[in-house]
């Protein structure tokens, strides 16, 4: 009852506001007429046009709103007091109207959005034993899917995707981009340093081989000890020179290597010098026998690793799930996007239940409304929507005035 009294007060208040708007326009109109007669001015015509049109708009919308629930001024004009007169039609059609216009996914969304399955799931996952249970179930399902997968289909998919990728890729530009990325990060310096370190030790550990080469190339008149001295000097000199290049990041040889790599990258990207060799590599890779062999090896390795990792109690994959599950739990409490995705699952099921039983809801509404008295139904609906309908009167006053002002302004200009 308190709610109905409050709605009645609000309805009366907004009716008063709408009526005062009309009365204000009427007073302005009277003043404008008087002013034009005794103290004419250009601006008064605009005010008169606005107020005159505003009154027309206000009266028209007052009649339209009032005719829904009453006879305007008590006059039994046809097609007025519509709610009371058409109670039976409203009772029989309102249920259908609600079902067709309100019990739809888009209309129910604001209410369904209040369902927060994510909160329930978050509270459940906070417990360690529940996370362990979920991890176990995931491993069982994933292992079953992998074991039952059609190997031939998966291999064909991998082979096809690999073929498409290699066939479409510009290997020249791809190779150039990779090399440019390495050069930009100076990662090639690490490779050069690694190679120089290995080369230095290789030279030092193969002094005998160098000695043999020196003896082979020297004249037969040169004594052996001289060959040994030369071989030793060559070995030490080469090792020291390589060590010098390894330690000096600004060494001339390093700069030359970097320059050559940049030139090679440019040749790959712009020139045709390497296209033939690269196309030969592509052709070899795209050979159906090779592609299928590569795809088979890839899937066999992946399947073996996944099966072993998921089936073993202490498998790395199962251990890896611990942190993601914990992170997921923490994220679930703060990530709105993730919450929405999870809640969407629950909302879909609610949608299905409501939509499945919407005809029952429609019948209930129709029977309830049909049992009301006509006057009672009219009063209830006016209390519910009458306040908002008064804004139509207010808007009609303003819009009508603006339209009248626009028409008057155009007529003056023309």
Residue, then its C-alpha position, 0 to 999 in steps of 0.5 A: x500500500x505504501x508503494x502504491x501511495x508513493x506511485x500515486x504521489x509521483x503521478x500527481x506531481x508529474x501531472x502538475x508539472x506537465x500542466x504547469x508547463x502548458x499554463x506557462x506557455x499560455x501566459x507567455x502566449x497572452x503576453x506576446x499577443x498583448x506585446x505585439x499589439x501595444x509594443x511590437x518588436x521582432x523578437x516577440x513574434x518568435x516568442x509568440x510562435x514558440x508559445x503558440x505551438x507549445x500549447x498545441x503540442x501540450x494539448x495534443x499529448x495531454x489528450x493522447x495520454x489521458x485517453x488511455x485511462x480516462x474520458x478526457x474532461x469526462x466526455x465520452x469521445x470514441x476511442x478514449x478510456x481505452x484500458x477499461x474498455x478493452x480489458x478483455x482484449x488486454x487480458x487475452x493478449x497481454x500474456x502473449x505480448x509479454x512472452x513475445x516481447x519480454x521473455x526473449x534473450x535480449x529482454x531477459x539479459x539485464x536480469x540474467x546478468x545478475x547470475x554470478x556462477x563465477x563467484x560460486x566457482x571462485x569460492x570452490x576453487x579456493x580450496x586446495x582439495x577441490x583444485x586437486x580434484x579438478x586437475x585429476x578430472x582434467x587429466x582423465x578427460x584430456x588423456x581419453x581424448x588424445x588416446x581416442x584421436x584419429x592419428x591419420x586425421x591429425x597427421x593429415x591436418x598437421x601436414x596440410x597446415x604445414x604445406x599451406x604455411x610453407x607454400x604461402x610464406x616468402x622464405x627470402x623475406x622470412x629469413x631476412x627478417x629473422x637475420x635482421x632481428x638477430x642483428x638488431x639484438x646483437x645476438x649474432x655476437x654471442x654466436x660468433x663468440x661461441x664459434x671463436x671459443x670452439x675454434x680456439x680450442x680446436x686449434x690448440x688440440x690439433x697441433x699435431x695435425x698442423x705439424x703434419x701439414x707443415x712437414x708435408x708442405x715444406x721442402x725435404x731439405x728443411x730439418x724436422x725441428x724447424x718444421x716443429x718450430x714453425x708448426x708450434x708458432x703457427x698453432x700458437x699464433x692462430x690460437x692467440x689471434x682467435x682469442x684476440x678476436x673472441x675477447x675484443x668486441x670491436x675487433x675488425x674481424x667482428x665488424x667485418x662479420x657483422x657487415x657481411x651478415x647485413x649484406x647477406x640479409x639485404x640480398x635475401x630481402x631484395x635480390x634474386x641471388x638466393x631465390x633458386x636455392x631457397x625455392x629448392x629447399x621449399x620444394x624439398x620440404x613440400x614433397x608429400x613424402x617428406x611432409x607426411x613424415x615430418x607431420x607423423x614425427x611431430x604428432x607421435x612426439x606430441x602424443x607421447x609427451x602428452x599421454x605420459x605427462x597426463x597419465x603419470x601421477x607426478x608428470x610434469x604436465x599435471x604439476x604444471x596445472x597447479x600454478x595455472x589453476x591457482x592463478x585462474x582462481x586468483x584471476x577469477x576474483x578480479x578479472x571481469x572479462x573472465x567472470x563474464x565468460x563463465x557466467x555466460x554458461x549459466x545464463x545460457x541454461x537459464x535462458x533455455x529453461x525460461x524459454x521452454x516454459x514461457x507459454x506457461x508464464x503467458x497463460x498465468x499473466x492472461x488469466x490474472x489480468x482477465x480476472x481484474x475489474x476494468x477500472x482496477x486494471x486502468x488504475x493499476x496501469x496508470x500508476x505503473x506507467x502514468x508518471x513516465x507518460x507525463x514526460x510525453x506531455x512535457x516533451x510535447x510542449x517543448x518539441x511543439x514549441x521548437x517546431x513552431x519556432x522553426x516554422x516561423x523562422x523559416x517563414x520570416x526568412x523566406 
